[in-house]
Amino acid sequence: MADWVVYDAGAAAETLPPPLAAAYGSWLDAATRAQRLALLVSGVVADFRRAVAADADATGKLDADSVPLSCLRHVSAVTWYMLANEMGAEADPYRSAWLDSEIYLRRLYQELAGGGADGATATPRYSPGSLPSSGGSSATGALLSVPVFSPINYAPPPG
């Protein structure tokens, strides 16, 4: 079983790349921006959960805000790009990661439907109820939380 990570509006807000975090902090009033981010994040998370049949996984069905750990960077990339567009901020730095993540999501849907690749690609093969192990994860999987500070910054380098 794979490890799953909870990615909700709080996790998204705490892990925004610095330029996006600055734009987000000055966008609308606090309550409205939190509500709009929550709506955006819930849609992105729902897309990835459907693509991996999350409710058919013993760990995945524990929290509706969780995604497989292997999908976290893709969920973040889609969220960042969509949020930048929503705010009217500079979205180009996040565009290529968003495109890659949309392709990854499409492949997950294809794999789930049985019409996917022959396994020769680097795309993980998910099927309902049998998600692959993620290296050192336990046999039952685990439900994790996104840390407030992530040492990994997927934002492009400044300049």
C-alpha positions as CSV (number, residue, x, y, z in Angstrom):
1,M,0.0,0.0,0.0
2,A,1.1,3.5,-0.7
3,D,1.3,6.3,1.9
4,W,-1.3,9.0,1.5
5,V,-1.0,12.7,2.4
6,V,-3.6,15.1,3.5
7,Y,-3.7,18.1,1.1
8,D,-6.3,20.7,2.1
9,A,-6.5,24.5,1.9
10,G,-4.4,24.9,5.0
11,A,-1.6,22.7,3.6
12,A,-1.8,24.4,0.3
13,A,-1.6,27.9,1.8
14,E,1.4,26.9,4.0
15,T,3.4,25.5,1.1
16,L,2.9,28.1,-1.6
17,P,6.1,29.2,-3.3
18,P,7.2,32.6,-2.0
19,P,6.1,34.8,-4.9
20,L,2.7,33.1,-5.0
21,A,2.4,33.3,-1.2
22,A,3.0,37.1,-1.3
23,A,0.3,37.5,-4.0
24,Y,-2.1,35.3,-2.1
25,G,-1.5,37.3,1.2
26,S,-2.6,40.5,-0.4
27,W,-5.5,39.0,-2.4
28,L,-9.0,39.8,-1.2
29,D,-9.9,39.6,2.5
30,A,-8.7,36.6,4.5
31,A,-12.0,34.8,4.8
32,T,-12.8,35.1,1.0
33,R,-9.4,34.0,-0.1
34,A,-9.4,31.0,2.2
35,Q,-12.8,30.0,0.9
36,R,-11.8,30.4,-2.7
37,L,-8.5,28.4,-2.1
38,A,-10.5,25.7,-0.3
39,L,-12.8,25.4,-3.3
40,L,-10.0,25.2,-5.7
41,V,-8.0,22.6,-3.7
42,S,-11.0,20.4,-3.1
43,G,-11.6,20.2,-6.9
44,V,-8.0,19.4,-7.6
45,V,-7.8,16.8,-4.8
46,A,-11.1,15.2,-6.0
47,D,-9.7,14.8,-9.6
48,F,-6.7,12.9,-8.3
49,R,-8.7,10.8,-5.9
50,R,-11.0,9.7,-8.7
51,A,-8.1,8.9,-10.9
52,V,-6.6,6.5,-8.4
53,A,-9.9,5.1,-7.0
54,A,-9.0,6.4,-3.6
55,D,-12.2,5.2,-1.9
56,A,-11.2,1.6,-2.9
57,D,-8.0,1.8,-0.9
58,A,-7.9,1.0,2.8
59,T,-5.8,4.1,3.7
60,G,-7.1,6.4,0.9
61,K,-10.7,6.2,2.1
62,L,-9.8,7.4,5.6
63,D,-9.7,11.1,4.6
64,A,-11.4,12.8,1.7
65,D,-8.6,15.4,1.5
66,S,-5.8,12.8,1.0
67,V,-4.0,11.8,-2.1
68,P,-1.2,9.3,-2.7
69,L,2.2,10.7,-1.7
70,S,3.4,10.1,-5.3
71,C,0.7,12.6,-6.5
72,L,1.5,15.4,-4.0
73,R,3.8,17.4,-6.3
74,H,1.3,17.1,-9.1
75,V,-1.6,18.2,-6.9
76,S,0.5,21.2,-5.8
77,A,1.5,22.1,-9.3
78,V,-2.1,22.2,-10.5
79,T,-3.2,24.2,-7.4
80,W,-0.4,26.8,-7.8
81,Y,-1.1,27.3,-11.5
82,M,-4.9,27.5,-11.0
83,L,-4.5,29.8,-8.0
84,A,-2.2,32.2,-9.9
85,N,-4.7,32.4,-12.7
86,E,-7.5,32.9,-10.2
87,M,-5.7,35.8,-8.6
88,G,-4.5,37.4,-11.8
89,A,-0.9,36.8,-10.7
90,E,2.0,35.7,-12.9
91,A,1.1,32.1,-13.8
92,D,3.8,31.4,-16.4
93,P,6.4,30.1,-13.9
94,Y,3.9,27.3,-12.9
95,R,2.6,26.5,-16.4
96,S,5.0,23.8,-17.5
97,A,4.6,21.9,-14.2
98,W,0.8,22.3,-14.5
99,L,0.9,20.8,-18.0
100,D,3.0,17.9,-16.9
101,S,0.6,17.3,-14.0
102,E,-2.4,17.3,-16.3
103,I,-0.7,14.7,-18.5
104,Y,0.1,12.7,-15.4
105,L,-3.5,12.9,-14.3
106,R,-4.8,11.9,-17.7
107,R,-2.5,8.8,-17.6
108,L,-3.8,7.9,-14.2
109,Y,-7.3,7.9,-15.5
110,Q,-6.2,5.8,-18.5
111,E,-4.5,3.3,-16.3
112,L,-7.5,3.0,-14.0
113,A,-9.8,2.4,-17.0
114,G,-7.5,-0.3,-18.4
115,G,-6.6,1.6,-21.5
116,G,-3.2,2.8,-20.4
117,A,0.4,2.1,-21.4
118,D,2.2,-1.2,-21.5
119,G,4.2,-0.4,-18.4
120,A,7.2,0.8,-20.3
121,T,6.7,4.4,-19.1
122,A,7.6,5.9,-15.8
123,T,3.9,6.4,-15.0
124,P,2.8,4.4,-12.0
125,R,0.2,1.8,-12.6
126,Y,-2.8,2.2,-10.2
127,S,-5.7,-0.1,-10.1
128,P,-8.6,0.0,-7.6
129,G,-7.6,-1.6,-4.3
130,S,-4.0,-2.3,-5.3
131,L,-1.9,0.8,-5.2
132,P,1.8,0.2,-5.5
133,S,4.2,0.5,-2.6
134,S,6.1,3.7,-2.4
135,G,9.5,2.4,-1.4
136,G,9.8,2.3,2.4
137,S,6.1,2.5,3.2
138,S,4.5,0.0,5.5
139,A,2.3,-2.8,4.2
140,T,-0.9,-1.0,5.2
141,G,0.1,2.5,4.1
142,A,-0.1,5.6,6.3
143,L,-2.1,8.8,6.3
144,L,0.4,11.7,6.5
145,S,0.1,15.5,6.8
146,V,1.9,18.1,4.7
147,P,4.3,19.8,7.0
148,V,4.0,23.5,7.6
149,F,7.4,24.1,6.2
150,S,8.4,21.9,3.3
151,P,12.2,21.8,2.5
152,I,11.2,21.0,-1.1
153,N,10.4,24.0,-3.2
154,Y,9.0,23.2,-6.6
155,A,8.9,26.8,-7.7
156,P,11.3,27.8,-10.5
157,P,14.5,29.5,-9.4
158,P,14.2,33.3,-9.2
159,G,15.4,35.4,-12.1
